[in-house]
Amino acid sequence: MITTRKLGNAVIRNRARRLLRECFRLHQHALRVPVEMVLIARRSLVGQSFAGVEADYLAILRSAKLISN
């Protein structure tokens, strides 16, 4: 997980890391093959709910063909 100071203060950066980590934890079993991922938190992540982050995360994995539809 990568979060830069440009994202916001420590509270915001930690929340972004927690959201991304939880998305990975819940969906790691769905990955087709073992992969190494670098997740970079972007400004658009700030203020989103978990459901929004999860939907974006799954859409990205589908577009990369790492999980099935």
Secondary structure, 3 states (H helix, E strand, C coil): CECCHHHCCHHHHHHHHHHHHHHHHHHHHHCCCCCCCCCECCHHHCCCCHHHHHHHHHHHHHHCCCCCC
